[in-house]
Amino acid sequence: MIVTIEGILERATPVSAIINVSGLGYLVNIPVTTAEKLPHSGEKAKLHTHVVYREDSQSMYGFAEEADRDFFVLIIDKVSGVGPKVAISLLSKLPLASLIAAIASEDVKLLSKTPGIGKKTAERVVMELKDKLAAFSGGSSIQHINTSLGDFTSLAPEGSATADAVLALTALGYKQTEAQKSIDAALQKLGHKATTEELIKLALG
């Protein structure tokens, strides 16, 4: 099992990164909350990883923090009907501390705002994980913290901020038309000088 990857960051978007390790480029799927912590392209990057193997494919998922990776694994292992794509969406919507706090407080409304998660799935996430949070909280109460997408200036995006923002939302589970509509609405409010992270933050609400 590959649990970490370390190499040169070749390119990154809000939802993926290509890490060059001894001449081999590895495509790593990442949550938005990890993308904000990546270094500049050409610099060394390390991610904590989990690889999902299927009959016809294999996908690597990477996280800036080991705890984020472990919580991702917990979600896909323990919550029935929730796969890697939805788990990544959860960790993109909320930083880990906020996500744990939402589950602990049974905040189904907040969780169900994540793309790909309806009310029933959110309730299942709460039911199946609320008794498994001690290892992540250290036994102490966790306060809600504001969702922050941070500074994406370290990324090497392709195309315009609008196009990259739409790409990020579709990768998080939005349909193409829904993603475009959400980003267009955000663009109208923020103006054409809005950055990728500003558009994503407003669209995710």
N, C-alpha and C positions, 0 to 999 in steps of 0.2 A: 504493500500500500504506500502510495506517495503521499507524505504528510506535509512536506514543505517543498517549495521551489525557489531557487535563488539564481539570479542571472541579470542580464542587462535588459532593461525595459525598452523594447523596440517601438511599441506604439500602444496607445490606450484610448478607450472611449469611456463614457460613464458606466458601461456595462461589461467591458471586456478588456483584457490586456494580453499582449504578446511578449513573453519572456524568452530571451535568447540564452540558452544554456549550452555552452561549448558548440555553438554553431547550429543547434537545433532550436527552432522557434515553437514554443508551446502556447497554444491559445487557452487562456484561462477566463472563465466566466466569473464576474465579480459583482457584488452589490454596489450601489451608488455610494454607500457609506465607506467602502474601501477605496473606490476610485478617487475620492477626495484626498486620500493619504498617499497616493502614489508619487514617486519622485518624477523629475523631468525625464523625457525620453533620452536614452543614452546613458542613464545612470543605473546603478545597481539597485535591484528591488528584490524583496523577499516576501512571499505570501505563504500562509498556512493553507494547505490544500486538502481537498477530498475528491476522489475520482469515482464517478458513477459509471459502472460497466453495464451495458445492455447487449443483447444478442447482436445488434447491428451497429452499435456505436459505443463510444466512450467519451465522457465529458469531464473536464477538470474544473473545479470550482475553487476560487481562492479568496482569502480574507486577510486583512491587515493584522488582525488580532487572532490569537489562538482560540480565545473564548468564543468569538464569532463563528469560527469554523466548527467548534464543538457543538454550538447551539444549532447550527445548520444541520449537522448530522442528527442531533436529537429530534429535530422537527421531522425530517424525512423518515427516520426510523420509527418514531412513536406515534405520529399522527396519520391515521389511515386516510388515504385519498389525497394526501399532500405530497407532491413531488419536489424535485430540486428547483424548478422554475418558480413555483409559488413560494418556496422557502426563501429564495433569493429576493423575491418581491417584498416579503416581510422584512428582511434585513436591509432592504433599500428604503422602505417606507419609514422605518424607525431605527435609531441607534439601539444597540443591544440593551442598554439600561432601560430605555423607554419601552422596548418590546417586552422585557421581563416584567416591568411594572404594570403594563397593560394586561398581561396574562394573569398576574397575581391579583389584580383588582377586578378581573373579569370584565374588562372594558371591551365587550364584543363590538360595540359601535365603532370604536377606533380601529380595531383589527379588520373589520369588514370593509374599511375604506381602501384596503390594499387590493390592487388589481388581481383578479383571479380568486378572490376570497369573498364569498357571500356570508350571510349571517349564520347559516348552518355550519359552514366550514370554520368560521371564527369561533363558534361555540364549541366545536370539536377540538380546536387548538387549545382553548382554555381548559376544557375538561381533561384532556389527555396530558397536558404539560404542567398544570398549576401545582401539582405535587412533586414535580421534578426540578424545581428551580433552585433548591438550596445550594447545589454545587456551583451555580453561577452567581448567586447573590451573596454567598459567604455567610448566609444566615441572617444578614442584616436587611433592613428595609431599603428599598431602592426608590429614589425620588425620580419623578418624571423630569426629563430634560428636553429642551426644545430640539426638534429635528433641525439639523444643519447639514447642508450639502457641501459646506466648506468652499475651498478655492480650487476650481478646476483648471486654473491657468497652467498647472503642471502637466495637463494632458496634451496629447497631440491629436486633436480631433480633425476629422476630414469634413470639408464642407462648411456650411454656415452653422451658426449656433442653433437656428431653428431646426435645420435638418438633423443635427445631432440630438437635439432634445426629443424630436419625434422618434428617432431611432431608439433612444433610451426607453421611452414609454412603451414602444412595441415590444422591446425585449423584456419589459417587466410585466407583460400580459395584456396590454391594451391592444385593441384592434387598430389597424392602420387609420381608419377614418376617425375613430375616437381619439387617438393620439394626436392626429393633425388638428382636430377641432379643439382639443384642450390646449395645445401649444399656440394655436392661432388666438384663442381667447387670452392667454397669458401675454402674448405679444402685443395685443391691443392695449392691455393695461400697463405694460412695462415700457413699450416703445421699441423701436428697431435696434437700439443700442444694447438691449438686454443680452446678458451672457447666457450660455448654455445652462449653468447651474441655477441661475435666477428663474429661467423659464421652467425647468424641471421642478424646482421647489414650489412655485406657484401652482403648477398643474397638478402636482400631487396633493396640494392643499393641506 
